[in-house]
Amino acid sequence: MQGVSVNLAVLSLAWLIFFVLHSLLASIRFKDLVKKRFPSFTPYYRLAYNIVSILLIIPIFLFSHSIDSPPLIMWDGALSVISAAAIILALAGFFWTVRYYDMAEFLGTRQLREKNVPLEGSDDFTLSPLHRFVRHPWYFLALVILWTRDMNLPFLVTAVAATIYFIIGSRLEEKKLLFYYG
């Protein structure tokens, strides 16, 4: 059990480091620094940000799955149907809302193509229909997926860490949106 405790502490620290780096790299100050020091890099920034995020998160997930831990929550019987339905609806929500956003800009490929898109994004601010019901649809849908899965201790650490980060991250995102769009 002591080895599991150490691994869970390392996992928690890994998530904390990831979330701090992720927020730092998305911050207005850091983007302004990049824009001033490396102006020719700005069209590549968003794509690089996404690639770095993926490359940093993969080892955390792999480490999380390497920690041997008994199940804490199992969605069995009728609950497994509810879990599967919730996950399918959340995934459908993601796919449905994607059409309301400029995914080329989100991924960073538009910035490469046009070379003049500012680091903070385009002038367009778009809301999906799900914004009528929840302030941050993608965060909410991700939380539905996280919390409706079978769970062991490492996955619980991941779910709790992600939930805390989405709460903090949504506030940081709203501050950024107010700065850019008023």
C-alpha positions as CSV (number, residue, x, y, z in Angstrom):
1,M,0.0,0.0,0.0
2,Q,2.9,2.4,0.7
3,G,4.0,2.0,-3.0
4,V,0.5,2.9,-4.1
5,S,0.5,5.9,-1.8
6,V,3.8,7.2,-3.2
7,N,2.5,6.6,-6.8
8,L,-0.7,8.5,-6.1
9,A,1.3,11.4,-4.6
10,V,3.5,11.4,-7.8
11,L,0.4,11.3,-9.9
12,S,-1.1,14.2,-8.1
13,L,2.1,16.2,-8.5
14,A,2.3,15.3,-12.2
15,W,-1.3,16.6,-12.7
16,L,-0.5,19.8,-10.7
17,I,2.6,20.4,-12.8
18,F,0.7,19.8,-16.0
19,F,-2.2,22.1,-15.1
20,V,0.2,24.9,-14.0
21,L,2.2,24.6,-17.3
22,H,-1.0,24.4,-19.3
23,S,-2.4,27.5,-17.8
24,L,0.9,29.4,-17.9
25,L,1.3,28.6,-21.6
26,A,-2.3,29.8,-22.3
27,S,-1.9,33.0,-20.3
28,I,-2.1,36.4,-21.8
29,R,1.3,37.4,-20.3
30,F,3.1,34.4,-21.7
31,K,1.5,34.9,-25.2
32,D,2.6,38.5,-25.1
33,L,6.1,37.5,-24.2
34,V,6.2,35.1,-27.1
35,K,4.8,37.7,-29.4
36,K,7.4,40.3,-28.4
37,R,10.5,38.0,-28.3
38,F,9.6,35.6,-31.1
39,P,7.2,37.3,-33.5
40,S,7.8,34.9,-36.3
41,F,6.8,32.0,-34.1
42,T,3.3,33.4,-33.4
43,P,1.5,31.6,-36.3
44,Y,2.9,28.3,-34.9
45,Y,2.1,29.0,-31.2
46,R,-1.4,27.5,-30.9
47,L,-0.4,24.3,-32.8
48,A,2.8,24.0,-30.7
49,Y,0.7,24.6,-27.5
50,N,-1.7,21.7,-28.5
51,I,1.2,19.4,-29.3
52,V,3.1,20.2,-26.1
53,S,-0.2,19.6,-24.1
54,I,-0.7,16.2,-25.7
55,L,3.0,15.2,-25.3
56,L,2.8,16.2,-21.6
57,I,-0.5,14.5,-20.8
58,I,0.3,11.1,-22.4
59,P,3.0,10.0,-19.8
60,I,0.6,11.0,-17.0
61,F,-2.1,8.8,-18.4
62,L,0.3,6.0,-18.9
63,F,1.7,6.3,-15.4
64,S,-1.9,6.5,-14.0
65,H,-2.8,3.2,-15.8
66,S,0.4,1.5,-14.5
67,I,-0.6,2.0,-10.9
68,D,-2.2,-1.2,-9.6
69,S,-5.3,-0.5,-7.6
70,P,-8.5,-2.3,-6.8
71,P,-11.8,-0.8,-8.2
72,L,-13.5,1.7,-6.0
73,I,-16.6,2.4,-8.1
74,M,-18.0,-0.1,-10.6
75,W,-20.9,0.8,-12.9
76,D,-22.6,-2.6,-12.9
77,G,-26.0,-3.8,-14.1
78,A,-28.5,-1.0,-14.8
79,L,-25.9,1.5,-13.7
80,S,-23.6,0.4,-16.6
81,V,-26.4,1.3,-19.0
82,I,-26.7,4.7,-17.4
83,S,-22.9,5.2,-17.5
84,A,-22.7,4.2,-21.1
85,A,-25.6,6.5,-22.0
86,A,-24.1,9.4,-20.2
87,I,-20.8,8.9,-22.0
88,I,-22.4,8.5,-25.4
89,L,-24.5,11.7,-24.8
90,A,-21.4,13.6,-23.7
91,L,-19.5,12.5,-26.8
92,A,-22.5,13.4,-28.9
93,G,-22.5,16.8,-27.2
94,F,-18.8,17.3,-28.1
95,F,-19.4,16.4,-31.7
96,W,-22.5,18.6,-31.9
97,T,-20.8,21.7,-30.5
98,V,-17.7,21.3,-32.6
99,R,-19.5,22.8,-35.6
100,Y,-20.1,26.1,-33.6
101,Y,-16.4,26.7,-33.1
102,D,-13.6,27.4,-35.5
103,M,-11.7,24.1,-35.0
104,A,-9.0,25.1,-37.4
105,E,-8.2,28.1,-35.1
106,F,-8.6,25.9,-32.0
107,L,-6.1,23.4,-33.3
108,G,-3.8,26.0,-34.7
109,T,-3.9,25.2,-38.4
110,R,-5.7,28.4,-39.4
111,Q,-2.9,30.5,-37.8
112,L,-0.4,28.6,-39.9
113,R,-2.4,29.0,-43.1
114,E,-3.2,32.7,-42.6
115,K,0.0,33.8,-40.8
116,N,-1.8,36.9,-39.4
117,V,-4.2,35.5,-36.8
118,P,-3.3,37.0,-33.4
119,L,-2.3,34.8,-30.6
120,E,-5.4,35.6,-28.7
121,G,-7.6,34.3,-31.5
122,S,-10.0,35.8,-34.0
123,D,-12.4,38.6,-33.4
124,D,-15.3,36.2,-33.5
125,F,-16.7,35.0,-30.2
126,T,-19.1,32.1,-30.7
127,L,-21.4,30.3,-28.3
128,S,-22.9,26.9,-28.8
129,P,-26.5,26.2,-28.0
130,L,-25.3,24.3,-24.9
131,H,-24.2,27.6,-23.4
132,R,-27.9,28.1,-22.6
133,F,-27.6,25.4,-20.0
134,V,-24.0,25.3,-18.8
135,R,-21.3,28.0,-18.8
136,H,-18.5,25.8,-20.2
137,P,-20.0,22.9,-22.2
138,W,-16.8,21.1,-23.0
139,Y,-15.6,21.2,-19.4
140,F,-19.0,19.9,-18.3
141,L,-19.1,17.2,-20.9
142,A,-15.6,16.1,-20.0
143,L,-16.6,15.9,-16.3
144,V,-19.6,13.7,-17.3
145,I,-17.2,11.3,-19.0
146,L,-14.7,11.4,-16.1
147,W,-17.3,10.7,-13.4
148,T,-19.3,8.1,-15.1
149,R,-16.5,5.6,-15.6
150,D,-15.4,2.7,-13.4
151,M,-12.9,4.1,-10.9
152,N,-9.9,3.0,-9.0
153,L,-7.7,5.2,-6.8
154,P,-5.5,6.6,-9.7
155,F,-8.5,7.4,-11.7
156,L,-10.1,9.1,-8.7
157,V,-7.0,11.2,-8.3
158,T,-7.3,12.1,-12.0
159,A,-11.0,12.9,-11.8
160,V,-10.6,15.1,-8.7
161,A,-7.6,16.9,-10.2
162,A,-9.4,17.5,-13.5
163,T,-12.5,18.7,-11.7
164,I,-10.5,21.2,-9.6
165,Y,-8.6,22.3,-12.7
166,F,-11.8,22.8,-14.7
167,I,-13.2,25.0,-11.9
168,I,-10.0,27.1,-11.7
169,G,-9.4,26.9,-15.5
170,S,-13.0,28.1,-16.3
171,R,-12.4,31.2,-14.1
172,L,-9.0,31.9,-15.8
173,E,-10.7,31.4,-19.2
174,E,-13.5,33.8,-18.3
175,K,-11.0,36.5,-17.2
176,K,-9.2,36.1,-20.5
177,L,-12.4,36.3,-22.5
178,L,-13.4,39.5,-20.6
179,F,-10.0,40.9,-21.4
180,Y,-10.3,40.2,-25.1
181,Y,-14.0,40.7,-25.7
182,G,-15.1,42.9,-22.8
